Amino acid sequence: MPITPWSPWHLWLTQPQDGLPWTGWTHSLVFVVLFCALVDFVKLLIELLGRSEARRFTSDPQMVTAVIPCRNGARRLPGTIAELTRLLPAERILVVDDGSTDDTAAVAAELGCTVHRFAKSKGKAGAIHYAIHRVTTPYTLLLDDDTRLGGARLPTSLLSEDGFDGVAFHVLPDRRDRDGAHGNHFLGALQRYENGKSMEIGKRFHDVTHSVSCISGAAGLFRTGDLDALHHRHTGVFQAEDLQRTIVHLLERHRIVFANEPVWTVAPSTFGGWLRQRLTGWYPGLYHQAANFIRLLFRRGVSWRLRYEMAYNLYMLISDPLKTWSIVMIAATPALRWWGAAIYLAYLAFEIYPWWVVRTPGSDRRALAAATPAAATPPAYVGGQVRYWWFSDHNDLRDAIVYWVPGPFHVQLEYWDFVDHATLDQFRPEVGLHLRDRRKSVYTLQWRHERNQERFWAGTDQVVSDHVVARAEVSPIVASDSTLFVVSAGGDYYWTSWNFASATAIRDPREGGLWVFPLRVRLANEANDWVQATLAPASRGTIGWAFDVKQRWLKLGIERNSRYDFTRLDNTILTVGVEFPLSPEP
């Protein structure tokens, strides 16, 4: 494991004794949101680690009929059908006019489609069920009237040869401005990321066990016989009718998979429309399916991934209202607004790595690189940092650091400049030696001069397996009249060489003694750009956290009550740094 001169695993070693007293209703608000953030991050991490490879398939459109339920879609249909007829003849496109007040039926007939019309609306589910009885091909493509297929293929071999029962497509909001919606702006980009994360991470995770829990109503391929046989199980409720259809199939032990074939739909282009979609569509649909979630959760023979998804859905039905209310109250309470900013930054940090994944769809599925952690063979580099420490006693600290790591040793020069001129500033030179054996385990000896004392480190990072590193360290603090020993032990789990999760236990004897348990996750790409999150609970009811990001040569970080030297003062640290390799990274 690399020993960086600013010792990132020491940044959260100790917590203040009087740091964060949480009492009363404010404690409950912050706890709810932080707990929800942690659960969401753990869920994201699990799914990132367990994604499947993209499925391979062949396409035979002759086996497919398209069904398009449509209400007042005269403007949208021509573009949708124009792209669909590249794959299917118009007579195998069934358009069901669900009580439209415009020329939907006439437009569809003019385009050559087979048209059925209801004088009075029966709802989207009713329109689909009516059409299914009239499909003669073995497979049915359900399509919204605003879905554009683009260059997507129909993955028929997943049903005909591989024996699966339904296929979800990679559905994304359109970038183009069409049908009155404006896709190429911030809200559109946000929804594309939201959908992309659901597809590239969520659906690829559940594809492993053929348990994709929702085939979007925008586009989905089914066995015609299954749709016909199970239509009576559908309640006909519009909200999340696509979720209900998929859940009904899963309750029958049908196997639902994901084909990474992008199709495009129209998403709300105003904040009001976006909010209505969720409050009057998605969330009522989720609550409507709560009983089915419970049935799937406890049904025999269901994969653990699907049980996990159902458990999360039930958790979300309870947590989302609580989380939303708590966030509103935190924002409205002046004493908690700092926590509001911290929570926002936490969620933002958690989304950086998924954004990389979504930006490069189809990336490698999981961490199965059978190689020693790349961190065990670091390159040579040089860098510097400027850190500003806000202390609760207002004696802030300006901290300047430069370091050089040519390979087996490092040299660091640091200067502490306190705002209060009555406080003695410190020059803190540091030197470390890091030796590696043939297994690339690391043995470290390190010294740093501190005011009125010297601090030493002796430790090892042992490569236990291709993915596991075990750590142990003892750090004497030698003053003129005493010597104290800080001890720590922990482990790191690596995947895809650069990513790791770590847990550490530290005992610091100063100020009566403190136990600290830092938990850290770093998510990185192959260029070693990364985001790192740390939560450091400690004895005496204190807790610290930190978030750090590296993009190319730039490093940014924020910490709260997370000093690497012991302090009883509340503190917040902002860090800006640069780092440049002196040799090519492995």
FENNOR-V929060 format. One line per field, one symbol per residue. ss: DSSP state (h for helix, s for strand, l for the rest). phi: phi as a letter, one per 20 degrees, with the letter a starting at -180 (. if undefined). psi: psi as a letter, one per 20 degrees, with the letter a starting at -180 (. if undefined). Layout:
ss->???
phi->???
psi->???
This chain:
ss->lllllllhhhlllllllllllllhhhhhhhhhhhhhhhhhhhhhhhhhhlllllllllllhhhssssssslllhhhhhhhhhhhlllllhhhsssssslllllhhhhhhhlllsssssllllhhhhhhhhhhllllllsssssllllsllllllllhhhhlllllssssssssllllsllsllllhhhhhhhhhhhhhhhhhhhhhhlllslllllllssssshhhhhhhhhhlllllllhhhhhhhhhhhllllsssssssssslllllhhhhhhhhhhhhhhhhhhlhhhhhhhhhlllllhhhhhhhhhhhhhhhhhhhhhhhhhhhhhlhhhhhhhhhhhhhhhhhhhhhhhhhhllllllllllllllhhhllllssssssssssslllllssssssssslllsssssssssslllllllssssssssssslllllsssssssssllsssssssssssllllsssssssssssslllssssssssssssslllsssssssssslhhhlssssssssssslllllsssssssssllllsssssssssllsssssssllllllllllssssssssssslllll
phi->.fdefelffefcfccffdfcfdcmfffffffgffffffffffgffgfffdfefffebdccffecdedcfbcldgfeggffffffffdcfgfddeddeemfddegffffffenfedccdfcfdnffffffffgfdedefcceebffdedflefdeefffefdenfdaceeeecffffeblnedeebgfffffffgffffffdffffffgdlcgebegffaadcffffgffdffeefnffglffffgffgfffemfddccdedfcccedgdcffffffgefdcffgffffegffgfffgdffneffffggffffffgffefffffffffffffedgfdfffgffffffffffeffgfffffcfnfgfaecfecggfffcfefbcabbccddedfemefcdcdccbccfqebcccccceceffffeffcdcfbccdcdcefemfdcdcbcbecgmadccccbbdefebgcccdcbbccfdddfdacdcecbbabcddblmefbcccbccddeflnobdccfcccddcdfemebccccccfbfmmdbcbbcccccleeccbccclcfedfbdefbccdccbcbcfebgff
psi->pqnqhjmhiihkhqqqhkfnooqbhhggghggghghggghgggggghhhkqrqpqqrrpniijqpppoppolkhhhgggghghhihhqqhikoopoomkqjakggggghhijqppppphppjrgghgghghhijpiqhqpoppqijpphcjqqomhhhghhijriqpqrnpqqqhqoqkiqohmaghghghgggghghghgghhgihgklkpiooqihpqprpghggghjhiipiipgpkhhggggggghhjkqoprppmopqprprpjqhghgghgghifgghgghhjghhggghhjpqjpqhhhggggghggghhghggggggggghghiohijhghggggghghghhigghhgghhmqjrqhrnjomqqphiimqrqrqaqqpppopqijjmrppoppqqpnieirqpppqppoqgoiipprppnqqpqpoqqahjjqppppqqpprpjrqpqporqopohahippqqqqpnpoorhjrpqppqqqaqqoqqlghqqpqpqppooiqkiqppqmppqppprahjkprpppppnqrrkkrqrrqpqppodippqqpqpllqiqpqjqpqppppprqppqiqpq.
